[in-house]
Amino acid sequence: MIKKEVIFAGFGGQGILTIGKLLAYAAMDKGLNVSWLPSYGPEMRGGTANCSVIISSEEVGSPVISEADALIAMNKPSLDKFINSIKRDGILVIDSDMIKEKINLEKIQVYKIDAETKAEGFGDKRNANMILLGFLVEKLKIITIEELLASVKIHGKKEHYNLNKEAIEFGAKEAKKYNTN
């Protein structure tokens, strides 16, 4: 049985809901069962935003995650809110441009990516979310980067595809530096 539960969290405007939705679409396009549950404040930008994505080869009974396999945190308040939701040996991916604090948890795998700085190198810091998504997909291995990109081409904004592709591939390349298998 395949089952992964992921939380994405950050400020509104960072593309948190978008990357959660793109992961959900990619898993659906692969024929897996999916739940995508967004949560956000009333602000358009700057408020909090998070979403939960559950991917499973069997039916998803509830969209609520009690123990996440992975968390992408793009700011400190989101990290503080969800860090204890990660299960033992789970994955934490943070944007180290936004979260400067040292994180030393033995029970989880912690990956720090200076995603906003790297995204600026591609011409738009708003692509930090796509770098983190590419990183996470490479680490989780529930779908391939190629499957994600095919889904982004279908479900994402067409005018952003090339930049998104470059950012996702960069994130995946960064994740491979940590592979020990």
C-alpha positions in Angstrom: 0.0 0.0 0.0 1.2 3.5 -0.9 0.3 6.3 1.6 1.9 9.7 2.2 0.6 12.6 4.2 2.2 16.0 3.6 1.6 19.4 5.1 2.5 22.6 3.3 2.6 25.8 5.3 3.7 29.5 5.0 2.4 33.0 4.4 -0.4 33.7 2.0 1.2 34.7 -1.3 4.0 32.2 -1.1 2.2 29.7 -3.3 1.6 27.2 -0.5 -1.9 26.1 -1.7 -0.6 26.0 -5.3 2.2 23.5 -4.6 -0.1 21.3 -2.5 -2.7 21.3 -5.3 0.0 20.5 -8.0 1.2 17.6 -5.9 -2.4 16.4 -5.5 -3.0 16.7 -9.3 0.1 14.8 -10.1 -0.8 11.9 -7.8 -4.4 11.9 -9.3 -3.0 11.9 -12.8 -1.0 8.9 -11.8 -4.2 7.1 -10.7 -3.7 7.5 -6.9 -6.4 8.6 -4.5 -5.9 12.1 -3.1 -7.2 14.5 -0.5 -6.3 18.2 -0.7 -7.5 20.3 2.2 -6.6 24.0 2.1 -6.7 26.4 5.1 -6.0 30.1 5.0 -6.8 33.3 6.8 -9.0 36.1 5.4 -6.0 38.1 4.1 -5.0 37.9 0.4 -1.3 38.1 1.2 0.7 37.9 4.4 -1.7 35.9 6.4 -1.2 32.3 7.2 -1.9 29.5 4.6 -1.5 25.8 4.8 -2.8 22.7 3.1 -2.8 19.0 3.7 -2.3 16.5 1.0 -2.9 12.8 1.4 -1.9 10.4 -1.4 -2.9 6.8 -1.2 -3.3 3.7 -3.3 -6.5 3.0 -1.3 -9.4 5.3 -0.5 -8.7 8.3 1.7 -11.0 8.1 4.7 -10.3 11.5 6.2 -8.5 14.7 4.9 -7.1 15.3 8.5 -3.5 14.6 9.1 -2.4 13.5 12.6 1.1 12.4 11.7 2.7 13.9 8.6 5.3 12.0 6.5 6.6 15.5 5.4 6.3 19.2 6.1 7.3 22.1 3.9 7.5 25.2 6.1 8.2 28.5 4.4 8.2 30.7 7.5 8.9 30.4 11.2 5.2 30.7 12.4 4.3 27.7 10.2 7.3 25.7 11.4 6.3 26.4 15.0 2.7 25.4 14.4 3.4 22.1 12.5 6.8 20.8 13.5 5.3 18.4 16.1 3.0 17.0 13.4 5.8 15.2 11.7 6.1 11.5 12.5 9.4 9.8 13.4 11.7 9.6 10.4 9.5 12.1 8.6 10.9 14.9 6.4 11.1 18.6 7.1 12.0 20.9 4.3 12.4 24.6 5.1 13.2 27.7 3.3 16.3 28.8 5.2 16.0 32.3 3.8 12.8 32.7 5.9 13.7 30.4 8.9 17.1 31.2 10.4 16.8 29.3 13.6 18.8 26.1 14.2 16.6 23.0 14.1 18.1 20.0 15.8 15.5 17.2 16.0 16.8 13.6 16.0 13.5 12.0 15.1 13.1 13.7 11.7 15.2 14.4 8.6 15.7 18.2 8.3 16.6 19.8 5.0 17.3 23.5 4.7 17.2 25.1 1.2 17.8 28.8 0.6 14.9 28.6 -1.8 14.1 32.3 -2.1 17.7 33.2 -2.9 17.9 30.4 -5.5 14.6 31.4 -7.0 15.8 35.0 -7.4 18.6 33.4 -9.5 15.9 32.1 -11.9 14.5 35.6 -12.1 11.6 35.5 -9.6 11.7 34.8 -5.9 8.1 33.6 -6.0 9.4 30.3 -7.4 10.8 29.4 -4.0 7.8 27.2 -3.5 8.5 25.2 -6.7 12.1 24.6 -5.7 10.8 23.2 -2.4 8.2 21.1 -4.2 10.8 19.6 -6.5 13.0 18.8 -3.5 10.1 17.1 -1.6 8.9 15.1 -4.6 12.4 13.7 -5.1 12.7 12.8 -1.5 9.3 11.2 -1.1 9.5 9.2 -4.4 5.7 8.6 -4.5 5.6 10.3 -8.0 8.5 11.1 -10.3 9.7 14.6 -11.2 8.6 13.8 -14.8 5.1 12.9 -13.6 5.0 16.1 -11.6 6.1 18.2 -14.6 3.6 16.6 -16.9 0.9 17.5 -14.4 2.2 21.1 -13.9 2.0 21.5 -17.7 -1.7 20.5 -17.6 -2.9 22.1 -14.4 -0.5 25.0 -13.8 -0.4 28.4 -15.4 0.9 27.9 -18.9 2.8 31.2 -18.9 4.8 30.1 -15.9 5.6 26.5 -17.0 9.2 27.0 -18.1 10.2 28.9 -15.0 8.3 26.4 -12.8 10.0 23.5 -14.6 13.4 25.0 -14.1 12.7 25.6 -10.3 11.3 22.1 -9.8 14.2 20.4 -11.6 16.6 22.5 -9.5 14.9 21.4 -6.3 15.1 17.8 -7.3 18.8 18.1 -8.2 19.4 19.6 -4.7 17.5 16.6 -3.1 19.7 14.1 -4.9 22.8 15.6 -3.1 21.3 14.1 0.1 20.4 10.7 -1.3 22.1 7.9 0.5 20.3 4.9 -1.2 
